Each structure stands twice: as C-alpha cells, then as structure tokens.
C-alpha cells in the first residue's frame, strides 16, 4: 500500500474513533503528522474533558479548575451541616424524641451520609467520572431537602406541639406513621446525596493537579488544606446564620436556605466544566480486590513449582495507568519496572499470581496484587481514625444538649446552642492558612523534605488532641453538674447559672483534631492509593466518620445496658440530662482514645510510603 493510502486509512480511523465518542470534528479529516504528534504530547493520558474528549495540558486542570470545587464545597457543607448541627434539637423539640433517641437518630443519619461516600467513590472509579457523580448526588440531596422543607412548613405533617412547663405530666406525642416516614425519607435522601458528593468532590478537585511534578504535588497539598478551610467556612455560615434562622424564624426557613444552597452549587460547578480534567473510570476496584484475595486463597492450597511462579510474577504485567502527560517516557518506564517484581510485604498475596490459576477468572497480574497490597496497608491507618470520629459525634449530640442547659447569653444576645461549633470552625479557618503558608514552609526548610510534615505525623497530632479534648469534656461536665447541685435546678428547665463558653474548650480541641486528621487522611489516602482506586480510597476518610458515628451509638447503648444491669440506673438514659453520668462516659471515651493512639503509633511506625515522593 502506498504512503498516501496509509495516510488516508489513518485519517479514516481517526474519524471513526471520533464518531464513536459522539464528537465528529471536521478538522480531524486533514491533520498533519506533526499536528497529531504535538496534540498527543499536549494531552493528559487517562483524562478527558466534560465532553469526553482528551484533556489538554495547558487548558484543563490546575488551580483554576480546583477553585470551582472549593466554592462548591462551601455551599455543599452549608446545606448539610446547617441541619445536622441543629437536628438533635429539631428531633427532640418538634418530633418529640427523647434526648438519647434524638442523639442516636442524628448519629445514624450522619453516619449513613458519610458511609454512602464509599458508594460515591466506588461509582466514580468504576463507572462514571467524579463530574457526573457530583451532579447526580446534588440533585438527590436537593430533592431530600425539598421534602424536609415541606414537612417543616406544614403543621399537619408534624406531631402536635406540647408544653412541658405548662403541662409537665402530659407526655408529648412522638412522631409516627406517615409523618415519621416522610421525615426519614427526606433525611435519608439527603444522606444519599451527601454521600455521593463526599465520595466524588474531593477526588475531583485533587485530580486537577499534576502529581508528576513537585509543584503539582505541593498545589495538591494546598488544595486539601483549603478544602477543609472551605468546608469550615460553609459550616461557619451554617452554625451561625442558618441555625439562628431555624431557632427564631422557623425550621422551614432553615431547610429552605439549605435547599437554595445546594441548588446554587450546581450551576457554579457546571461553570467550571470547560476547565476540568476528568479521570477515565478504570473498572470496579472491588472486583480487583476480590479477585486477588480469592486467587491468593485458592492458590495457597495448590501445589506449584516455585520457579514457574517467579516466572509468572515477572511476565506480562498489566500496563500501569500513568497520571502525567503523554510522552512522559521516564515516568512510564519507572511505573512498568516497579510491577515486574512483587514486593515481599504481605507475601501471602503473591500466591494470587500463578501460571496455572484455578480458573481464568482468577488470573491476576503483579500490578493488581501490588495495588491490593497498598489498599491493605492503608486500612489499619484508616481504622485508627474511627475513634476520633466517635468523639466528634458528641459535638452534635450530648455537647449541644449540655450547652442548651446552660446560660447561652452573651450580653443581650442569646446564642443558639447549636452555634457552639463556631469555635472550632473559626479556629480551623485561622489555622488552615497558617498551617499551609507558615508552618509547612518552615517544616520543609527544617526537614529538607517536600512535605515538611508527613501525612502520618499530621494524623497522629490530631489523635493526640482528641485525648486532651475528652479529658477536658469530662472536667467541664463535672463542673456543670456541680453547678446543678449547688443551684438546686436538677429537675428544672431553667438555664443554669454557668456560661456555655465552658463547653467551647472541648469544641476547640476536637475541632483542631479534626483539621489535622481529616486533611491528613484525605491527602494520605489519595496520594497513596492506586490510580484506579483513588476515589474509593479517599472515601475512606468519610467512612471513618460514618463508622465513628455508628460506633458512638453502639457505645452509648452498651454503656446503658452494662450500667443498667450493675447499678439499675443507666448512665445515659432518661429525658433529663442532669440525671446523666455524662462525665463518666467522657472519661471512658478518653481512655479508649488513648488506647487507640497507642494502636495508631504501632501501625504508623510500620507503614512504608509507596513512593519516595509521597513521604517527602
């Protein structure tokens, strides 16, 4: 075939591929070879734009694209936290749940929302891009908030009001039947939407940076710091303005503001469409993990020649998915070489690679085995952060109820108890820029490393602060109970003669712990995980929150059952917080946090970063 015929065939193939993607580009009929080569060198390999075309290096990604994600996070967290922070009072005062049932309902709702982030991360890695998962999830959350707004606005959709001061012997009617169904349908539609957003938005922003360069990795680290900053900024508006509206103008207005916020986030997110680069889904990460684990288990019982096993481990590995620019020959070669020989860690998984697998469906490459090993090594670090989030669950439950029993006036202004998180939120907003622009540069100069403070060091600082926070919470509750006894207001609904600012101390330390752990864990999971599993791995940060909230409910139930058997009076039961032994519960949480911290130190010392650049 002549050269012209080869050229014609190449052009026809390119047109066919373009039509397959749904984008018929007229100028693709007559590109020169030089133009084609230049185009390939200027595209991000493994990434597309919102129209499913190859992402261009100088056009897609970078700080501008990530800035849209940061603005959206402000609105998204405002919509979620405006209700979550005050929901325990809504459940007790308007839906007439007991304090413990209200606390459990809120922790279950928030736990479900964060746990569903795993679903959002899985779908982002396996089927859709993070771009589309966010849009679908935002619409679902919007629908749930509409349902809650309608219920809060209509008196016929809520249980009848009751006044314990006017009629203390008349029990309040708890929400039930169709009203309860409407309440929980709205709440869990919101939870489903929040889960999808949490599982897709952080990795979508982090994917905008080139990790092949030191500058790109530093910008990605800055993005995670400012992601937590924006999360806190949305929380600040939520726990001040929106909570005040809920307490003074009605919950229908509070839900309405949240509905408007999540609706507004959608066009803002879409405005950045032309700047985003979207990672192409690589298939189900759970399939890879399951296949490797099952293959290792099956092959462990099959006798095979060790020499052939070594040969099979070093032959025909799956090509890695590069994350840098096309044409990055050195980086690609390094990635291929790194998967020719299996590592010695978690060596039992090496059995998954066999030249004679039990069945073709269980045939695994060395790369797949190494990817699963990385995930297995991340899991203990993730597990050690659950206890911190169990402590954080107290901020939206018992701590709010403590503050509600105290004097919440500042001069002539009465502060809603649910606005107490303003203390850690403001501190985080101050600390995040200081950390990024002063502490990290100083640490880089001292340690002469790229990161300055490693991800694991940052997580460790947060876990230590959680121990201090729970000790302070126990001491403050002892002081509050002393005031209850001295004032004789143990069975009264009147505010105690003690300022709610005492509660601010535990909020401050737990908020600081949250900043260090959340930002550190998000970046740790994203940077350490295999490229094909990054959204799912990043979702582990939110899953840790979910399990922490669930664990909080479980611990409360266990404490009540055990103490009820031993003393015939559970520590955390009844409708009056003044009869609770909350200080003992906080001491228990402090001890558990200290044991968890020692557990974390064991795994952190054993952990080896997957690459030199990750640890620097």
C-alpha positions, -999 to +999 in steps of 0.1 A: +000+000+000+013+034-009+021+061+016-009+082+006-032+052+011-017+046+046-024+083+053-060+080+041-065+049+062-051+067+093-074+097+088-105+074+083-096+055+115-093+088+134-127+100+121-143+066+130-130+068+166-142+104+169-177+095+157-177+066+182-171+091+210-200+112+198-178+141+187-174+145+149-146+170+144-144+183+109-108+193+112-098+158+121-100+148+084-069+168+075-044+169+104-007+167+096+015+141+112+033+169+131+000+183+144-011+148+155+022+142+174+020+177+190-016+170+201-006+137+217+022+154+236-001+181+250-028+158+264-033+142+298-031+105+295-061+088+312-081+120+314-109+136+294-129+168+294-166+171+302-174+162+265-154+130+267-125+144+246-088+141+256-079+166+282-054+193+271-024+200+294-025+238+291-063+240+292-076+215+317-068+211+353-048+233+376-057+258+404-085+275+384-104+242+379-099+233+416-112+267+427-147+258+414-146+227+436-137+248+467-166+272+461-190+243+457-177+227+489-187+259+508-223+256+496-225+219+499-213+217+535-235+247+544-265+228+531-256+196+550-243+210+583-270+237+587-294+209+596-271+183+610-257+206+637-291+215+650-310+184+641-308+169+676-330+198+689-354+195+659-359+158+667-364+164+704-385+196+704-406+192+672-406+154+667-406+147+704-379+121+706-361+116+740-325+131+742-309+097+738-332+087+708-326+121+693-288+117+696-290+082+681-312+094+652-288+121+644-257+100+646-273+073+625-283+099+599-248+114+597-232+080+598-252+068+569-244+100+549-207+096+554-208+058+548-225+063+515-194+082+504-180+048+497-207+043+471-199+076+455-162+068+454-169+033+440-191+046+412-166+074+404-138+048+400-158+021+383-185+036+360-189+074+359-165+102+363-165+123+395-180+151+374-213+132+368-215+116+403-214+150+419-242+163+397-265+133+403-258+134+440-265+171+443-299+166+427-308+138+451-298+160+481-319+188+467-349+165+465-345+154+501-342+189+514-374+198+495-393+170+513-380+182+547-389+218+539-424+209+531-428+189+563-414+217+584-437+242+568-469+222+573-482+217+609-503+187+598-472+168+588-457+171+623-469+158+657-489+183+678-470+208+699-467+203+736-455+225+765-438+206+793-437+237+815-475+243+813-484+206+815-454+187+829-474+155+834-488+153+798-464+133+776-455+146+742-467+126+712-437+112+693-437+114+655-451+082+640-468+067+609-468+086+577-452+117+594-422+096+605-420+080+571-418+115+555-392+127+580-369+097+574-374+096+536-363+133+534-334+127+558-320+097+540-324+112+505-302+139+519-278+113+533-276+096+499-269+128+481-243+139+507-226+105+504-223+108+467-209+143+470-184+135+497-172+105+476-167+125+444-159+161+451-126+159+470-110+135+444-124+156+416-105+186+429-074+167+437-073+151+402-068+186+387-031+187+397-001+170+380+014+147+406+044+141+384+059+174+393+069+188+428+048+219+421+018+198+413+021+178+445+025+209+466-005+225+450-025+193+457-015+195+493-026+232+494-059+221+478-066+196+506-058+223+533-082+248+516-108+221+511-110+218+548-110+256+551-139+258+527-157+230+545-153+250+577-164+283+560-197+266+549-200+252+585-195+287+599-224+301+579-245+271+589-240+272+626-244+309+629-268+324+604-288+293+594-291+280+630-303+314+641-329+314+614-341+279+624-344+289+661-360+323+655-379+322+622-387+285+619-372+253+606-390+257+572-367+287+566-336+268+577-344+239+554-352+264+527-318+281+529-301+246+527-322+238+496-312+270+479-275+265+488-273+230+472-293+242+442-269+271+437-239+248+439-250+230+407-246+259+382-214+270+399-200+235+395-211+235+359-194+268+353-160+251+356-168+223+332-146+236+304-116+237+328-119+203+345-099+172+336-118+140+345-102+107+352-115+079+330-131+052+351-109+021+352-135-006+362-146-019+395-118-017+422-138-041+443-136-067+415-098-064+415-096-066+453-119-096+455-102-114+427-067-111+442-079-122+477-098-152+463-070-162+440-044-160+468-067-182+490-074-207+462-038-209+450-024-213+485-039-248+485-025-257+451+010-271+449+031-254+422+067-251+412+083-220+428+104-214+397+074-211+374+057-190+400+086-165+399+085-165+361+048-159+361+052-130+385+076-112+362+058-119+329+032-099+311+022-074+338-008-052+331+003-018+319+001+008+346-022+038+342+001+069+340-011+101+355+012+125+338+014+138+303+016+115+273+051+111+262+064+110+298+087+081+289+108+081+321+078+081+344+060+054+325+091+032+324+096+036+361+059+025+366+063-006+345+096-016+362+080-013+396+055-040+389+078-066+374+089-080+407+064-084+436+072-069+470+079-091+500+054-074+522+021-092+526+037-121+507+007-144+511-010-122+484+018-131+459+002-165+456-026-148+436-001-147+407+002-181+391+010-196+357-017-222+364-046-204+380-076-225+392-097-207+366-091-180+341-113-156+360-088-157+389-058-148+367-040-119+384-011-097+373+017-085+396+003-049+393-031-060+406-015-077+435+006-047+444-024-024+442-043-046+466-014-046+490-014-008+490-051-008+500-045-034+527-017-013+542-039+018+542-067+001+561-051+000+596-043+037+594-080+043+584-092+021+612-072+041+638-091+073+629-125+059+637-122+065+675-116+102+669-148+105+649-166+086+676-156+115+699-166+141+673-201+126+673-205+140+708-202+176+694-236+173+676-254+153+704-246+155+741-225+186+739-253+205+723-277+193+750-252+204+776-250+239+762-288+241+760-290+236+798-265+264+804-266+302+801-262+309+764-265+347+766-236+370+755-247+404+768-282+409+754-277+383+726-290+348+732-267+323+713-284+291+700-267+261+715-263+246+680-240+275+671-213+262+695-193+246+667-184+282+657-154+279+680-136+251+663-148+263+629-132+297+633-101+282+647-098+258+617-103+287+593-074+305+610-052+275+614-056+261+579-039+291+561-014+295+588-005+258+585-002+260+547+017+293+544+038+293+575+041+260+594+046+238+563+072+261+546+091+263+579+089+225+583+102+220+548+132+241+555+140+223+587+134+188+575+146+195+539+117+173+526+089+181+501+061+176+526+077+191+557+052+173+580+042+138+567+006+127+564+010+102+593+026+128+616-004+151+609-029+123+617-010+115+649-012+150+661-049+150+656-054+117+675-034+130+705-055+162+706-087+141+708-074+125+741-070+160+755-104+171+743-122+142+760-104+148+793-114+185+791-150+174+783-152+152+814-138+180+837-163+206+823-192+182+829-181+177+865-182+215+869-216+218+852-230+190+875-216+209+905-235+240+895-266+219+890-263+206+926-255+240+941-283+258+924-309+232+931-321+232+894-316+195+888-353+190+877-358+225+864-359+236+827-344+269+837-308+278+823-280+270+848-260+299+862-229+289+842-219+302+808-219+279+778-184+291+770-171+263+792-182+239+765-162+258+739-129+242+752-138+207+741-151+220+708-118+238+703-096+208+708-118+184+689-121+209+661-083+211+659-080+173+660-105+171+631-084+196+610-053+175+614-069+141+608-094+149+581-070+169+558-042+144+565-062+113+559-078+127+527-044+135+512-028+103+526-055+081+510-055+099+477-017+101+472-010+065+484-039+046+467-035+032+432-048+055+405-076+032+397-089+032+433-083+068+444-119+080+447-128+049+467-097+052+489-104+089+495-139+080+506-124+060+535-119+094+552-157+099+553-163+062+560-142+067+591-166+095+602-196+072+595-183+043+615-174+067+643-209+080+644-223+044+644-198+034+670-209+063+692-245+050+691-232+014+699-211+026+728-240+046+743-262+015+740-236-008+756-229+017+784-266+020+792-271-018+792-240-026+813-245+003+838-283-005+839-275-041+850-249-032+875-265-001+891-301-004+880-297+032+866-281+036+832-256+064+828-272+079+797-309+073+799-340+095+806-352+128+794-332+150+819-295+155+811-289+165+847-295+129+858-270+115+834-234+104+844-220+121+813-187+128+830-181+091+834-189+085+798-164+112+787-137+096+809-144+063+792-140+079+758-107+095+769-093+061+779-105+045+746-089+074+727-055+069+745-055+031+737-064+039+701-035+064+699-010+037+710-026+014+684-020+040+658+016+045+667+022+008+661+009+009+626+023+043+617+059+032+625+054+001+603+040+019+573+062+024+543+052+050+518+045+037+483+070+061+467+098+084+478+079+115+467+049+106+489+070+106+520+089+138+513 
